[in-house]
């Protein structure tokens, strides 16, 4: 008798798969961990591999979740990118790329900041205005995402 599979809360992250982000009928298997220590998954429908952080601001980051939380808390305190660089020891380009990825995934990051980091709504709004001010060369998609989560702002 075969061992029953464990419950997997991840959905397929491949946009070309017919089960992309769909919970019903998914056929996802756990397949070990990669060198960075992230759980790898395999979709039996589209035969692709992906990791647990795919399509999130943490994807392709060498920062841990706790380091990202630490950087976000410094951003809320209105520390500049260079001062955060001195405090955390991470390069300013790394912090800048994190800000841009946060803007691309603004809705997801908004939930993360409110629930996991336990920031208030005003603090999160200050963070988004800080990102909008300091990263003037954001893409249109990132600007639209920020406009969705900022209260009192109109979409561009």
C-alpha positions in Angstrom: 0.0 0.0 0.0 1.3 3.4 -1.0 2.0 6.1 1.5 -0.6 9.0 1.3 0.7 12.3 0.0 1.0 15.2 2.4 -1.2 18.3 1.9 0.6 20.9 -0.3 -0.7 24.5 -0.1 1.3 25.6 -3.2 -0.3 25.9 -6.6 1.5 25.8 -10.0 3.6 28.9 -10.7 3.9 28.4 -14.4 1.6 30.9 -16.3 1.4 28.5 -19.3 0.0 25.7 -17.2 -3.8 25.2 -17.2 -3.7 24.8 -13.4 -1.8 28.1 -12.8 -2.7 29.4 -9.3 -5.8 27.0 -9.3 -6.3 24.9 -6.2 -8.7 22.3 -7.6 -7.2 19.5 -9.7 -3.6 20.4 -9.0 -1.0 17.7 -9.0 2.1 19.1 -7.2 4.8 17.1 -5.7 7.6 18.0 -3.2 11.0 17.3 -4.7 13.7 18.1 -2.2 15.4 21.4 -1.5 17.7 23.5 -3.7 21.1 24.9 -2.6 19.6 27.9 -1.0 17.5 25.7 1.2 14.1 26.5 -0.4 11.6 23.6 -1.0 11.3 22.6 -4.6 8.0 21.5 -6.2 7.2 19.7 -9.4 3.9 20.1 -11.4 2.8 16.9 -13.1 0.6 18.7 -15.5 3.1 21.1 -17.2 6.2 19.2 -16.0 8.0 22.2 -14.6 10.0 22.8 -11.4 9.5 25.8 -9.2 10.4 26.8 -5.6 8.2 28.0 -2.8 9.2 31.7 -3.3 8.3 31.8 -7.0 6.2 34.9 -7.9 7.0 36.6 -4.6 9.3 39.5 -3.6 11.6 36.8 -2.0 12.3 35.1 -5.4 16.0 35.1 -6.3 16.9 36.9 -3.2 19.9 35.9 -1.0 18.2 37.6 1.9 16.3 35.7 4.6 12.8 36.6 5.6 14.1 38.0 8.8 16.6 40.3 7.0 13.8 41.6 4.7 11.7 42.3 7.8 14.6 44.1 9.3 15.1 46.3 6.2 11.3 47.0 6.0 11.3 48.2 9.6 14.2 50.6 8.8 12.3 51.9 5.7 9.3 52.6 7.9 11.5 54.7 10.2 12.4 56.8 7.2 16.0 55.8 7.1 17.7 56.4 3.8 19.0 53.6 1.6 22.6 54.4 2.4 21.9 54.5 6.2 20.1 51.1 5.9 23.2 49.9 4.0 25.4 51.0 7.0 23.0 49.5 9.6 22.4 46.1 7.9 25.6 45.6 6.0 23.8 44.9 2.7 24.7 46.8 -0.4 22.5 49.7 -1.5 21.8 48.1 -4.9 20.5 45.1 -3.0 18.2 47.3 -1.0 17.1 49.2 -4.1 16.3 45.9 -5.9 14.3 44.8 -2.9 12.3 48.1 -3.0 11.6 47.6 -6.7 10.5 44.0 -6.2 8.3 45.2 -3.3 6.6 47.7 -5.7 6.0 44.9 -8.3 4.3 42.8 -5.7 2.7 45.7 -3.7 -0.6 43.9 -2.9 1.2 40.8 -1.6 3.7 42.9 0.3 0.9 45.0 1.8 -0.6 41.9 3.4 2.9 40.7 4.5 3.7 44.0 6.2 0.4 44.2 7.9 0.2 40.6 9.2 3.8 39.3 9.5 5.7 42.5 10.3 2.7 43.8 12.3 2.9 47.4 11.0 0.0 49.8 11.1 -1.8 51.0 8.0 -0.2 54.5 8.4 3.3 53.0 8.6 2.7 51.0 5.5 1.4 54.1 3.6 4.6 55.9 4.7 6.6 53.0 3.3 4.9 53.1 -0.1 5.3 56.9 -0.3 9.0 56.5 0.6 9.4 53.9 -2.2 7.5 56.0 -4.7 9.7 59.1 -3.8 13.1 57.3 -3.8 12.6 55.0 -6.8 11.6 57.6 -9.4 12.4 55.3 -12.3 9.8 52.6 -11.4 8.1 50.8 -14.2 4.4 51.7 -15.0 3.4 48.3 -13.7 5.1 48.9 -10.3 3.5 52.4 -10.1 0.0 50.9 -10.8 0.6 48.3 -8.1 1.6 50.9 -5.5 -1.4 53.1 -6.5 -3.7 50.1 -5.7 -2.4 49.7 -2.1 -1.9 53.4 -1.2 -5.0 54.9 0.4 -6.1 58.3 -0.9 -4.1 58.1 -4.2 -5.6 57.8 -7.6 -4.2 55.3 -10.2 -1.8 56.8 -12.7 
